[in-house]
Amino acid sequence: MSVIDDVTQVLHRIRVKLYPSNLPERKGELIARTVNEKTLTFEEVCVAAKERGGYTGSLDDLKEHIAIFLREAARQLCDGFGVNFGGLFTVYPNVGGVFENERDPVDKSKHKVTFRFRVLNGLRKLAELIEVISEGLAETAGYITEIIDVTTGQVNDIVTKGGIFTLRGDKIKIVGAGNKVGVFFYSLGSPNVSIAVTGNLAVNDPSRIVGTAPELLAGKDWYVEVRTYYSGNAANPLKEMRTIRSTFTVKQAS
């Protein structure tokens, strides 16, 4: 039985908020950005499969069997094979960088191995069944749309210690002095942890910031925060600092 058979019987919804496009040629238009829900853990998906997904066996057995499958899939990926996950998507290894000539040796610092994701027809068909609900115009005092890890090319996923990142959004320019303003990585917990991006920013524009990622604590989920007095007009800074936090989280690249 296809893994998408039961999924197609359920009504699915994605919520979006509307933002100005900020493109000169599309002035006045609005674009939709998803309201990201929490990222489910492995255990939470297993519990959902038990409670509403039709699985009738032992929860411990389910977690053990899926863990075995995922470990084996990872081994196959590391041996150079692509893996098809039930017709939904494939994951496959990729070697980046360039070689100067045919005798140029492999250099792990230049020819990094990454993994890429390709959507298959199963997931494309499911996308057609999703109802999109617009929640109207979003707060436009400033927002973060994405962070790109330049080392790996990953978006809203990981950041590499000492690597370059590109942050995109609106009204995110850093204005103000002192150690309370800037770009920060923020993790919720007991206690909450905040780590600042140090050093000069290569780019500090209202819609784009380029900087160097700090070392983050492993195993934690990190929001990206911009703390600034920027109001949209550099000549008239805010009287109180504004904090703009991403809706997504990232992890430190291993």
N, C-alpha and C positions, 0 to 999 in steps of 0.2 A: 504493500500500500504506500502511495506517495505521502511524504511528510506534509504536504500542503492540503490533503483531502479534508481533514477536520477543520483546519484553519480557515478555509474558504466559507465555512458555515457560520462564522462569527463576525459580527459587525465590529469593525475597528475604526478608531478615530485618532486623528492627530490635531492638536491645537496649534494655531499660529497667531502671531501678532504682526502688525503691519508697520513698516518703517519707511522713511523717505529713501528713495533710491540713491540720492547724492551723485547721480551721473548727469553731467551737463546736458547730454542729448535726450535724457528722460526726465527732465525737470518736472516736478509736480506729481510724478508717479510714485506708487508705493510698492514695496516688495515684501513678501511674506518670509518670516523666519519662524522655525518651529519652536514651540515652548518645550524645551527638553525636560523629560521626566527623569527620575533617578535612574542610574545604571544598575540593573539587577545583577546580583551575584549568582554564581554557579548554584549555590544552595537554594536561593530564592526561586530560581527557575525550576529546580527539581521539585520543590514543595508545590509550586503552581501546577506542575505536571501531575502530581499526586492528587491535589485537591480539586482541580477542574479540568485537567487535560486528559483524563481517561485512564491514567496508569493505575493499576490495581495491585501491584506487587509491593514489596518492602521499599520504603524510602531509602534505607541504607543500601539496599541492593542496586537501586536506580543510580544513586550517586557513585557507587563503586564502578558500575558498568560504564557509565558515561565517562568517568575519569580515566578508565582503561582505554576507551576509544580515543579520547582527546590526547592522551600520552602517546598512543600509537600514531595518531595523525601527525603529531609534532615530530615524531621520529622520521616518518616518511617525508615530511616537508624538509627536514634537515638532511635527508638523503637525496634531495633534488626533485622529488615528485610533487606535482600539484595534487591537491585533495579536493574532491567534489563533495560538498556537504548536502547530500540528499536532493540535488537539483536546485537548491536555493542560491548557493554561491560557491565559488572555488577560491582557495588560497594557494598561492604558489610563491616559491622563492625567486628573488631577483638580485643580481649583482650589479651594483652601480659603478660610477666612475668611468674613466677612460684609460686606455693603454697607449703609450707613446709609439710602440711598435710591437711586432709579433714576439719579440724576445723580452719585453717588459714584464718583470715578475709581478705576481699578485701581491698587492700591498693592502693589508686590511684597513689601514687608515684612509686609503683612497678608494678601495674597491669594497665598499661595505655591502654585506648581505642584508637585505630587507625582505619583507613579505608583503605581497600585494593581494588585493581583494578584487574579485570580479563577480558582479551580479549575474545570475543566470535567469532563465525564463521563469522558473518557479517563483522567485522573489518578485520579478517584474509583474507577473500575473496577480500576485497578492497586493502589490501596490495599487492596482486598479480598483481594489475593493475597499480601500481606505477612505473614509469620509474625512474631509478637512473642514475644521470649524475655525472660523476667523473670530478672534476676540477683539478685533478693532485696532485702532491706532495705539501703538506702544508708547511708553514714556520715552521721549526723545531728548531727555537731559544728557544723554550719553549712553552708549552701549558698546559691548565687545562682541564681535561676530566670530572671530576665529584667531587661533594662534598656530602659526606654521613653524614646525621644527625644521630648520634649513638642512641640518645634517641628514635627516632621514626622509624629509618630505612629508612627514605625517602631519595631519591637520586635526586639532582638538583632541589629541590622543596622548602624545608624549613630548617631553623636552629633554634635550641632551645636555648634561652638565658641561659648561664651558662652550657650548655651541650657540650659534646665532638663532634667534627666533624673530619672527615677524608677527606683530600684533595688529589686527585690523578692527576697526569699529567706527564710532562717530563721537566727536568731542572728547577724544582720549589724550589730547596733547598734555604733556606734563608742564604745568605752570606753578611756580612757587618754589620756595627754598626750604631747606631743612630735611631731616631724615624721616619726616612724616609724609612727604610727598614722593611720588615715583611709581614704579611698577613693582608689584609684590605678588608672591605666590602665597595663598592663604589656605590652610587646612583646618577643618573643624575637628574638634576633639576635646580631650580633657588633659591639658588646656588646649585652646586653639593655638595654632602656630602660624607665624607670619615671617616670610623670608624675602628680603628686598633684592631687587636687581641692582647691582652696584656697577660702577664705571659709567662712562659717558654713553649716551644713547646715540647710535649712528644716525637714526632718523627719529625725529620727534614732531610729528605732524598731527593735525586733528583727526585724521583717519588712519594713520599708520605709524607704528613705533617699531624700531628695530634695535635690539639689544642682545646682551649675552646672558644666557640662562645660568642661574646660580646652582649650587648643589642643594638638592632637596632630600628630605628624608625618604628612604625607600619604603614602598608598600603603602604610601598614603595617597589619597586623592587631593589634588590641589586646584583650587579656583585661581583664576588670574584676576588681580585687582589693579585698577588705576586710581591713584589718589592724587587729586589735582585741584587747583583753583581756576582752571580754564572754564570760561563761561560760554565759549563760542566766539568771543572777541578778545584777543590777546591784550588789547588796550584797557579792557575793563574786567579784571579778574573777579571771581566770586569773593564775597566776604567770608564765607565759610567753605572749608574744604569739601569737595565732593568725592565720594567713593563709588566707583563703577566696577561691579563684579561680574565675571562671566557666568553664564548659565550652565556651562559645561565644566568638567574637571579634567585634569591631565595627570600623568604620572611621570616620575623620573625614568628616563631610558636606562635599561639595564646594560 
